């Protein structure tokens, strides 16, 4: 049975890596709010913690990789190997005061590995999305002598994150950890102006592609203490430094006319402009979080997190984005397992729930863009194994209809696999 589980784990690792290469070549998101900054920030954690409202700063588990706080890696067993991978699907309904539109996408959420180095030193590495850009927005207005003028904004791309984490157990209660991450990717943005009522005015398109590569350090601390009656109290703190990096940008500006089928005829006029490898810079601000948890091992867990990041200090090419402001997230959630040692399968299922409220990093038309979500999930254990399939669903909304804004109603479905196996000793029996 143990050998069969190892074969299953190896197969799933290969499948998830291939899926990552395929799915991340596609658009990961469809949201007009991803137009600003570096796009919409993605959840950093796996389906287990996502189903609990996104908590994780104070949570430790030997069968799960908790990237939110690298200090949690010291909870890994000294002879175990942990692999996790997951898929996210998002179903969104976009609404304005007069229109509505539905969209959906599926993306690989994460690939992470956890392993021991010795009894007090544990490690992890993985690959996951950091931010996503995907929007297609247009607006029209009437201008004297030109008639109708249409502005169209499109964007694709985003940043991925590869990390290597190390955690150290200082004593029985205190652990420290750090994730060294490399954020990389591209963001393509196109702004076009159309003049459908003018026969003698060419349309204009400005296309920019920005390549970004940047290092980040995320530090974590966790303190746990047994408080009696089988209960363990935990506290976690995380801090990410501000990130500064060089960027390169390719830009192409040209005039064109468009056929009835949508084909573009580029014109050789003074409007045409092309330049490659334009040097630039980007500043991503620091991040701070704190969390608390209370747990009865193999019975239940409850926790709460608070996160803050000063996005008002974000700059691109030394220019601030007036639409960005400081963000704050509050998450509360937990899980319960009726009977961990039961021979009845349904009593060994883990049930999870949580909610979160976020004042996002966007303030548009003097209106703060808020987000609220409630989540539910299940952890389905494999028989005779500590590996689990994890399922979660989150319902929520972002934005509002006030001040000509857009409201997003979304349903996020997560499917994850957490593989736990003993790969660091030789078995005498298969």
Secondary structure, DSSP 4 states (H G I P E B T S, - for coil): -HHHHHHHHHHHHHHHHHHHHHHTTS-----GGGGSTT-EEPP-S-HHHHTTTT--TT---TTS--TT-GGGGGGS-TTEEEEEEEEEEEEEEEE-SS-EEEEEEEEEEEEEEEEESSSSEEEEEEEEEEEEEEEEEEEEEEETTTEEEEEEEEEEEEEEEEEEEEEEE-SSSEEEEEEEEEEEEEEEEEEEEE-TT-SS--EEEEEEEEEEEEEEEEEEEEEEEEEETTEEEEEEEEEE--EEEEEEEEEEEEEEEE-TTS-EEEE-STT-EEEEEEEEEEEE--EEEEEEEEEETTTEEEEEEEEEE-GGG-EETTEE-TTB--EEEEEEEEEEES-TT-SSGGGS-EEEEEEEEEEEEEEETTEEEEEEEEEEEEEEEPTTSS-EEEEEEEEEEEE-SGGG--EEEEEEEEEEEEEEEE-SS--S--
